[in-house]
């Protein structure tokens, strides 16, 4: 599953909030699942558990990309095709959030 940068930022904000004790009286699996975008309602707890583990793995396993030249000669992200002007200076793609791996 591909996680957008916005989803990643939302998850971080939610987990930081949880770390302050804000959700102390809520089941921790529910808090974590909600933080990382796993739907809890109407599911068995083992389903929520499995989806939460998978979503956590996806969050940690941040995708990588490299810079390619598109058919118009512009510098582009190899994963999403984003051609933002500052890609050359960026450490990650502003569109899909992949970490840009460079040969240098
Ligand atoms: Zn990209």
Backbone and ligand atoms as CSV (ligand in chain L), in Angstrom:
chain,resi,resn,atom,element,x,y,z
A,1,UNK,N,N,0.840,-1.201,0.000
A,1,UNK,CA,C,0.000,0.000,0.000
A,1,UNK,C,C,0.874,1.249,0.000
A,2,UNK,N,N,0.469,2.208,-0.756
A,2,UNK,CA,C,1.212,3.437,-0.867
A,2,UNK,C,C,0.614,4.482,0.086
A,3,UNK,N,N,1.453,5.080,0.925
A,3,UNK,CA,C,0.972,6.048,1.901
A,3,UNK,C,C,1.408,7.439,1.472
A,4,UNK,N,N,0.469,8.359,1.428
A,4,UNK,CA,C,0.817,9.718,1.022
A,4,UNK,C,C,1.515,10.436,2.165
A,5,UNK,N,N,2.209,11.498,1.813
A,5,UNK,CA,C,2.905,12.283,2.821
A,5,UNK,C,C,1.930,12.883,3.832
A,6,UNK,N,N,0.751,13.278,3.365
A,6,UNK,CA,C,-0.249,13.851,4.269
A,6,UNK,C,C,-0.715,12.820,5.295
A,7,UNK,N,N,-0.928,11.590,4.837
A,7,UNK,CA,C,-1.346,10.525,5.742
A,7,UNK,C,C,-0.256,10.258,6.780
A,8,UNK,N,N,0.990,10.281,6.316
A,8,UNK,CA,C,2.120,10.066,7.205
A,8,UNK,C,C,2.189,11.157,8.276
A,9,UNK,N,N,1.989,12.412,7.854
A,9,UNK,CA,C,2.038,13.536,8.804
A,9,UNK,C,C,0.899,13.452,9.807
A,10,UNK,N,N,-0.278,13.026,9.326
A,10,UNK,CA,C,-1.426,12.896,10.215
A,10,UNK,C,C,-1.147,11.817,11.260
A,11,UNK,N,N,-0.565,10.700,10.812
A,11,UNK,CA,C,-0.250,9.608,11.729
A,11,UNK,C,C,0.736,10.071,12.799
A,12,UNK,N,N,1.766,10.795,12.381
A,12,UNK,CA,C,2.766,11.288,13.333
A,12,UNK,C,C,2.113,12.210,14.354
A,13,UNK,N,N,1.274,13.125,13.880
A,13,UNK,CA,C,0.623,14.074,14.792
A,13,UNK,C,C,-0.256,13.338,15.795
A,14,UNK,N,N,-1.000,12.347,15.323
A,14,UNK,CA,C,-1.884,11.580,16.199
A,14,UNK,C,C,-1.090,10.780,17.235
A,15,UNK,N,N,-0.009,10.152,16.789
A,15,UNK,CA,C,0.789,9.340,17.707
A,15,UNK,C,C,1.487,10.213,18.748
A,16,UNK,N,N,1.951,11.406,18.325
A,16,UNK,CA,C,2.562,12.340,19.289
A,16,UNK,C,C,1.535,12.777,20.327
A,17,UNK,N,N,0.322,13.032,19.846
A,17,UNK,CA,C,-0.764,13.413,20.749
A,17,UNK,C,C,-1.009,12.280,21.751
A,18,UNK,N,N,-1.054,11.050,21.238
A,18,UNK,CA,C,-1.280,9.889,22.112
A,18,UNK,C,C,-0.163,9.768,23.146
A,19,UNK,N,N,1.061,10.146,22.756
A,19,UNK,CA,C,2.202,9.999,23.671
A,19,UNK,C,C,2.120,10.958,24.849
A,20,UNK,N,N,1.250,11.953,24.773
A,20,UNK,CA,C,1.077,12.881,25.893
A,20,UNK,C,C,0.057,12.363,26.900
A,21,UNK,N,N,-0.528,11.183,26.620
A,21,UNK,CA,C,-1.535,10.632,27.523
A,21,UNK,C,C,-2.934,11.115,27.216
A,22,UNK,N,N,-3.090,11.762,26.062
A,22,UNK,CA,C,-4.383,12.352,25.696
A,22,UNK,C,C,-5.493,11.304,25.583
A,23,UNK,N,N,-5.149,10.077,25.207
A,23,UNK,CA,C,-6.173,9.035,25.011
A,23,UNK,C,C,-6.017,7.923,26.048
A,24,UNK,N,N,-5.645,8.310,27.267
A,24,UNK,CA,C,-5.297,7.352,28.310
A,24,UNK,C,C,-6.352,6.281,28.546
A,25,UNK,N,N,-7.617,6.654,28.455
A,25,UNK,CA,C,-8.672,5.703,28.815
A,25,UNK,C,C,-9.270,4.990,27.611
A,26,UNK,N,N,-8.593,5.093,26.487
A,26,UNK,CA,C,-9.077,4.423,25.278
A,26,UNK,C,C,-8.172,3.230,25.012
A,27,UNK,N,N,-8.748,2.158,24.474
A,27,UNK,CA,C,-7.956,0.972,24.125
A,27,UNK,C,C,-6.810,1.371,23.203
A,28,UNK,N,N,-5.601,0.960,23.576
A,28,UNK,CA,C,-4.430,1.446,22.835
A,28,UNK,C,C,-4.426,0.960,21.388
A,29,UNK,N,N,-4.938,-0.240,21.131
A,29,UNK,CA,C,-4.998,-0.703,19.738
A,29,UNK,C,C,-5.897,0.223,18.909
A,30,UNK,N,N,-7.020,0.635,19.500
A,30,UNK,CA,C,-7.919,1.562,18.801
A,30,UNK,C,C,-7.219,2.885,18.505
A,31,UNK,N,N,-6.470,3.374,19.479
A,31,UNK,CA,C,-5.783,4.659,19.295
A,31,UNK,C,C,-4.758,4.553,18.169
A,32,UNK,N,N,-3.958,3.487,18.215
A,32,UNK,CA,C,-2.931,3.313,17.190
A,32,UNK,C,C,-3.580,3.111,15.823
A,33,UNK,N,N,-4.595,2.254,15.770
A,33,UNK,CA,C,-5.281,1.995,14.499
A,33,UNK,C,C,-5.840,3.290,13.915
A,34,UNK,N,N,-6.521,4.067,14.746
A,34,UNK,CA,C,-7.093,5.335,14.285
A,34,UNK,C,C,-6.011,6.292,13.816
A,35,UNK,N,N,-4.898,6.318,14.538
A,35,UNK,CA,C,-3.815,7.239,14.205
A,35,UNK,C,C,-3.253,6.966,12.817
A,36,UNK,N,N,-3.201,5.689,12.461
A,36,UNK,CA,C,-2.563,5.356,11.194
A,36,UNK,C,C,-3.577,5.007,10.109
A,37,UNK,N,N,-4.834,5.397,10.344
A,37,UNK,CA,C,-5.832,5.319,9.284
A,37,UNK,C,C,-6.481,3.962,9.103
A,38,UNK,N,N,-6.390,3.089,10.111
A,38,UNK,CA,C,-7.064,1.791,10.016
A,38,UNK,C,C,-8.481,1.935,10.571
A,39,UNK,N,N,-9.447,1.579,9.768
A,39,UNK,CA,C,-10.845,1.652,10.183
A,39,UNK,C,C,-11.110,0.569,11.237
A,40,UNK,N,N,-11.748,0.946,12.354
A,40,UNK,CA,C,-11.960,0.017,13.465
A,40,UNK,C,C,-13.397,-0.496,13.503
A,41,UNK,N,N,-14.346,0.370,13.180
A,41,UNK,CA,C,-15.769,0.040,13.325
A,41,UNK,C,C,-16.166,-1.188,12.502
A,42,UNK,N,N,-16.934,-2.061,13.150
A,42,UNK,CA,C,-17.497,-3.211,12.451
A,42,UNK,C,C,-16.518,-4.325,12.151
A,43,UNK,N,N,-15.336,-4.275,12.741
A,43,UNK,CA,C,-14.348,-5.328,12.483
A,43,UNK,C,C,-14.040,-6.103,13.753
A,44,UNK,N,N,-13.640,-7.345,13.580
A,44,UNK,CA,C,-13.157,-8.124,14.716
A,44,UNK,C,C,-11.806,-7.576,15.135
A,45,UNK,N,N,-11.503,-7.749,16.431
A,45,UNK,CA,C,-10.254,-7.153,16.917
A,45,UNK,C,C,-9.028,-7.762,16.229
A,46,UNK,N,N,-9.105,-9.064,15.866
A,46,UNK,CA,C,-7.927,-9.647,15.204
A,46,UNK,C,C,-7.736,-9.051,13.807
A,47,UNK,N,N,-8.840,-8.624,13.179
A,47,UNK,CA,C,-8.709,-7.964,11.871
A,47,UNK,C,C,-8.055,-6.593,12.033
A,48,UNK,N,N,-8.519,-5.856,13.051
A,48,UNK,CA,C,-7.937,-4.543,13.321
A,48,UNK,C,C,-6.446,-4.701,13.633
A,49,UNK,N,N,-6.147,-5.720,14.431
A,49,UNK,CA,C,-4.759,-5.983,14.810
A,49,UNK,C,C,-3.894,-6.237,13.563
A,50,UNK,N,N,-4.368,-7.128,12.693
A,50,UNK,CA,C,-3.593,-7.455,11.493
A,50,UNK,C,C,-3.398,-6.238,10.595
A,51,UNK,N,N,-4.465,-5.478,10.399
A,51,UNK,CA,C,-4.372,-4.304,9.528
A,51,UNK,C,C,-3.469,-3.240,10.134
A,52,UNK,N,N,-3.489,-3.161,11.474
A,52,UNK,CA,C,-2.640,-2.177,12.151
A,52,UNK,C,C,-1.163,-2.537,11.983
A,53,UNK,N,N,-0.835,-3.808,12.135
A,53,UNK,CA,C,0.559,-4.229,11.925
A,53,UNK,C,C,1.001,-3.908,10.494
A,54,UNK,N,N,0.139,-4.224,9.532
A,54,UNK,CA,C,0.488,-3.989,8.125
A,54,UNK,C,C,0.664,-2.497,7.844
A,55,UNK,N,N,-0.237,-1.682,8.415
A,55,UNK,CA,C,-0.164,-0.238,8.182
A,55,UNK,C,C,1.094,0.350,8.818
A,56,UNK,N,N,1.471,-0.164,9.994
A,56,UNK,CA,C,2.700,0.300,10.646
A,56,UNK,C,C,3.913,-0.043,9.789
A,57,UNK,N,N,3.926,-1.256,9.251
A,57,UNK,CA,C,5.043,-1.671,8.403
A,57,UNK,C,C,5.128,-0.774,7.167
A,58,UNK,N,N,3.965,-0.449,6.583
A,58,UNK,CA,C,3.954,0.435,5.415
A,58,UNK,C,C,4.490,1.818,5.754
A,59,UNK,N,N,4.158,2.301,6.950
A,59,UNK,CA,C,4.618,3.630,7.362
A,59,UNK,C,C,6.130,3.659,7.539
A,60,UNK,N,N,6.668,2.604,8.125
A,60,UNK,CA,C,8.105,2.562,8.395
A,60,UNK,C,C,8.886,2.339,7.108
A,61,UNK,N,N,8.310,1.534,6.240
A,61,UNK,CA,C,8.980,1.177,5.002
A,61,UNK,C,C,8.751,2.262,3.951
A,62,UNK,N,N,9.314,3.411,4.216
A,62,UNK,CA,C,9.090,4.542,3.323
A,62,UNK,C,C,9.673,4.244,1.950
A,63,UNK,N,N,8.876,4.436,0.914
A,63,UNK,CA,C,9.353,4.099,-0.429
A,63,UNK,C,C,10.478,5.025,-0.893
A,64,UNK,N,N,11.267,4.521,-1.794
A,64,UNK,CA,C,12.334,5.336,-2.373
A,64,UNK,C,C,12.069,5.518,-3.863
A,65,UNK,N,N,12.696,6.534,-4.415
A,65,UNK,CA,C,12.580,6.783,-5.846
A,65,UNK,C,C,13.919,7.339,-6.315
A,66,UNK,N,N,14.055,7.519,-7.584
A,66,UNK,CA,C,15.220,8.223,-8.109
A,66,UNK,C,C,14.746,9.185,-9.186
A,67,UNK,N,N,15.622,10.078,-9.553
A,67,UNK,CA,C,15.234,11.099,-10.522
A,67,UNK,C,C,15.469,10.585,-11.934
A,68,UNK,N,N,14.458,10.763,-12.757
A,68,UNK,CA,C,14.559,10.354,-14.155
A,68,UNK,C,C,14.199,11.558,-15.034
A,69,UNK,N,N,14.431,11.415,-16.309
A,69,UNK,CA,C,14.042,12.467,-17.239
A,69,UNK,C,C,12.763,12.008,-17.932
A,70,UNK,N,N,11.726,12.835,-17.912
A,70,UNK,CA,C,10.491,12.411,-18.588
A,70,UNK,C,C,10.589,12.709,-20.088
A,71,UNK,N,N,9.517,12.371,-20.820
A,71,UNK,CA,C,9.582,12.493,-22.286
A,71,UNK,C,C,9.749,13.940,-22.756
A,72,UNK,N,N,9.443,14.894,-21.860
A,72,UNK,CA,C,9.639,16.301,-22.217
A,72,UNK,C,C,10.978,16.834,-21.719
A,73,UNK,N,N,11.830,15.931,-21.224
A,73,UNK,CA,C,13.159,16.336,-20.788
A,73,UNK,C,C,13.208,16.963,-19.412
A,74,UNK,N,N,12.094,16.857,-18.669
A,74,UNK,CA,C,12.081,17.431,-17.324
A,74,UNK,C,C,12.530,16.387,-16.305
A,75,UNK,N,N,13.100,16.865,-15.198
A,75,UNK,CA,C,13.465,15.963,-14.110
A,75,UNK,C,C,12.187,15.504,-13.417
A,76,UNK,N,N,12.049,14.200,-13.251
A,76,UNK,CA,C,10.815,13.668,-12.686
A,76,UNK,C,C,11.105,12.582,-11.662
A,77,UNK,N,N,10.147,12.379,-10.748
A,77,UNK,CA,C,10.198,11.294,-9.773
A,77,UNK,C,C,9.911,9.979,-10.499
A,78,UNK,N,N,10.745,8.966,-10.255
A,78,UNK,CA,C,10.573,7.683,-10.943
A,78,UNK,C,C,9.303,6.960,-10.490
A,79,UNK,N,N,8.776,7.306,-9.319
A,79,UNK,CA,C,7.620,6.588,-8.796
A,79,UNK,C,C,6.298,7.204,-9.212
A,80,UNK,N,N,6.187,8.516,-9.144
A,80,UNK,CA,C,4.887,9.146,-9.407
A,80,UNK,C,C,4.915,10.093,-10.598
A,81,UNK,N,N,6.115,10.375,-11.135
A,81,UNK,CA,C,6.186,11.244,-12.307
A,81,UNK,C,C,6.122,12.724,-11.994
A,82,UNK,N,N,6.110,13.058,-10.691
A,82,UNK,CA,C,6.078,14.460,-10.278
A,82,UNK,C,C,7.271,15.212,-10.864
A,83,UNK,N,N,7.045,16.441,-11.352
A,83,UNK,CA,C,8.128,17.208,-11.971
A,83,UNK,C,C,8.336,18.555,-11.275
A,84,UNK,N,N,8.117,18.588,-9.954
A,84,UNK,CA,C,8.300,19.840,-9.206
A,84,UNK,C,C,9.697,20.400,-9.470
A,85,UNK,N,N,9.750,21.720,-9.634
A,85,UNK,CA,C,11.000,22.372,-10.022
A,85,UNK,C,C,12.133,22.141,-9.037
A,86,UNK,N,N,11.800,21.978,-7.773
A,86,UNK,CA,C,12.856,21.846,-6.774
A,86,UNK,C,C,13.197,20.401,-6.450
A,87,UNK,N,N,12.752,19.462,-7.266
A,87,UNK,CA,C,13.104,18.051,-7.056
A,87,UNK,C,C,14.609,17.835,-6.930
A,88,UNK,N,N,15.365,18.579,-7.738
A,88,UNK,CA,C,16.818,18.390,-7.751
A,88,UNK,C,C,17.455,18.665,-6.392
A,89,UNK,N,N,16.864,19.586,-5.624
A,89,UNK,CA,C,17.416,19.945,-4.315
A,89,UNK,C,C,16.726,19.203,-3.174
A,90,UNK,N,N,15.635,18.520,-3.469
A,90,UNK,CA,C,14.822,17.928,-2.417
A,90,UNK,C,C,15.408,16.599,-1.945
A,91,UNK,N,N,15.088,16.215,-0.714
A,91,UNK,CA,C,15.499,14.912,-0.210
A,91,UNK,C,C,14.380,13.885,-0.395
A,92,UNK,N,N,13.148,14.370,-0.534
A,92,UNK,CA,C,12.063,13.449,-0.837
A,92,UNK,C,C,11.078,14.106,-1.805
A,93,UNK,N,N,10.352,13.271,-2.519
A,93,UNK,CA,C,9.408,13.770,-3.514
A,93,UNK,C,C,8.259,14.502,-2.810
A,94,UNK,N,N,7.958,15.730,-3.218
A,94,UNK,CA,C,6.887,16.489,-2.562
A,94,UNK,C,C,5.509,15.914,-2.864
A,95,UNK,N,N,5.421,15.073,-3.877
A,95,UNK,CA,C,4.119,14.558,-4.278
A,95,UNK,C,C,3.810,13.220,-3.615
A,96,UNK,N,N,4.686,12.225,-3.794
A,96,UNK,CA,C,4.386,10.894,-3.257
A,96,UNK,C,C,5.142,10.605,-1.956
A,97,UNK,N,N,6.091,11.473,-1.576
A,97,UNK,CA,C,6.784,11.295,-0.305
A,97,UNK,C,C,7.936,10.313,-0.342
A,98,UNK,N,N,8.243,9.738,-1.492
A,98,UNK,CA,C,9.369,8.806,-1.587
A,98,UNK,C,C,10.684,9.532,-1.304
A,99,UNK,N,N,11.612,8.817,-0.671
A,99,UNK,CA,C,12.936,9.377,-0.443
A,99,UNK,C,C,13.723,9.283,-1.749
A,100,UNK,N,N,14.286,10.384,-2.169
A,100,UNK,CA,C,15.015,10.400,-3.439
A,100,UNK,C,C,16.419,9.848,-3.229
A,101,UNK,N,N,16.697,8.723,-3.859
A,101,UNK,CA,C,18.035,8.134,-3.781
A,101,UNK,C,C,18.866,8.685,-4.935
A,102,UNK,N,N,20.065,9.117,-4.597
A,102,UNK,CA,C,20.924,9.722,-5.615
A,102,UNK,C,C,22.186,8.899,-5.778
A,103,UNK,N,N,22.676,8.868,-6.996
A,103,UNK,CA,C,23.908,8.113,-7.243
A,103,UNK,C,C,25.153,8.830,-6.719
A,104,UNK,N,N,25.013,10.072,-6.264
A,104,UNK,CA,C,26.179,10.802,-5.787
A,104,UNK,C,C,26.109,11.056,-4.293
L,1,ZN,ZN,ZN,7.098,10.941,-6.371
